[in-house]
Amino acid sequence: MNRTDRLMGMLLEFQARGDLRAEDLAATFEVSVRTIYRDVEALCETGVPIVATPGKGYRLMDGYFLPPVSFTADEAALLLLGGETVRDRVDPELRKAAEEALRKLASVLPAERRVQAAQRRQGLAFGSMAARPDDDILIQARRALDERRVVRLLYHAFRRGEPEPRDVEPTRLVFLRDAWYLAGYCRLRQGPRIFRLDRIDHLDMLDEQFVPGARHAVNPTHERDLTTFPVARVRVDDTAVRWVREQQPYTFLREEAGADGLVFVYAIRDEQELVPWLLSWGRAAEVLEPDWLRARLAAEARAILARHRALMPIPSR
């Protein structure tokens, strides 16, 4: 990064974050603290009012704002693409806000820059084959988050025959693998869970409010601790390794080197989630352990074979 870009970056950091120590700025821009001292002095010489506070660091004088920032064609194209992607995946209320933000962004671009951004935008796309979730459920879920209200769901867990009610203290909405999920503390399961919105038959926002606490904290494992579940070790043929990596279920833990090839390790949170996925790989996947999962997989394979044999015509003699 050249000095001019670094000075502009420092101004943006000051405006966005307030008090910053020279050590913080040095780490951000990967330069020495002495260089930061010189850069701050240079900014002051150009008329930028920077205040130094002992023990806190530097900050812009109250009331000082940078002039409007101009975007490059690439920056504008990415902002437009991001806005359109979000707009196409949210409920009508936020969709309207996204459209207004896109109009404002386009309006501040010079005509030439607008044309350049449109040209770059045509070469980028985020497609989606998923059905849009129920807008009413998405709106209710978002309002419950804002108001810290408990929600009661009528929810279809994966491969369960009938839906069941769940009282949930919601913590966030997550867009994951082309679908919206509601994350929160499930009172029935007494732990953090995520609920796919298109599996929610009905959502009621209760009058009861909750106070966020330790059980609502977001952790690096996306609201779930997979280390508490038993594990399955699955050997995968070399010809299928690449494709398995592309389609890993969310209970995937790690890869291990095995005597006869690569082994994938999964948390068994629910065997009804893992067994169909394993069956989809046919003979390319072999369960090494646990034994009961090997037996379950073999029983399912025999049942599939028996059903298809029953449908096959009997050859004439």
Steps between C-alpha positions, in 0.01 A plus 500: 500500500645840404500792741210686339273196531616445857421859600150471353458167674600655833240775455230240434611303807479812719154585370368147544659399831582813702797477737790296359847441638806525279560128567151414371555698180844347452353151524215586260725644230800273569749779558707615797369722779759762397344506150156560654638795697630652177169433320298667777730802481451514122120491539513784751712707261229465233240643740340184636417572868639196687491504879746295710373379838746339749408136560242491219687593185388712205157605380341752265378821662125487572295635210755423229380281215664386182352616169294240311713207386516422129486136393704331231311305235588170670395627845169628367434176310561293814275723713223477240539124475494460877193721533314309231593166656367607840190658346404174331523300824326712763139578588300781333577755772878464466467451123360851473787640704752314284347639180515854640866453600582376148330805347700732725825328411429522128402867530833609652709332231616718210345394169824354367565306822142372496552354151829339605339348811212362292746336259687330783172406669387305191787257545408411860196321639381323813229261389259313723291191431335502842138593546441827682397443865161612624529879530271510805721253689814691406345830614377351828837339570680828439262692726539241774876550481468877526262479798667203677171311494458124540353329193296181479568298188315211343808338353577207272832351610688324222330175392253508790146396420313770690587857601549582868469824698822671611536804724813684392691804625630634166852640468554556126389430146760315293510456122678170449523281191234690312244493783401713800537355850386632836761438769414507868467319830247217474320444829388151398853380423653728767778613272585712195335389175442634150162472325465514123228754420338299222443217748302725734128445443400774741675762716336685790678787672418469872461787744785365711837672463839359597828652614803392294748299705781249474280238335426742214866577425609443142792259479734409212310175434189687379289453813578130538758297690560187294764368742224372729379241246643158407701490179492297180810424293439450130760389247444647155637369171758725336271551201232658721708704747477823302122478464444406865695809604268714289186365667596448863211497749522761775594228753840453330786526751831420332704285261737225609757291312400133504691185407282448191422859407358824632257484793235763572376546856144612575303577816194277529248754621215313337550178305196582285695797363823308433376165364329633181807710423729199536272286282517760224870413448433129443804275512738801499441553876570239768411551866794386714333576832282482699378146434135589559514762225654241262213267585239772450646591162508134392137453606393805299691375195336156525157662528568707187615188312194302611262773386659528157515125455129481574436747219713318245312282252555126533693380193318245290652154448 
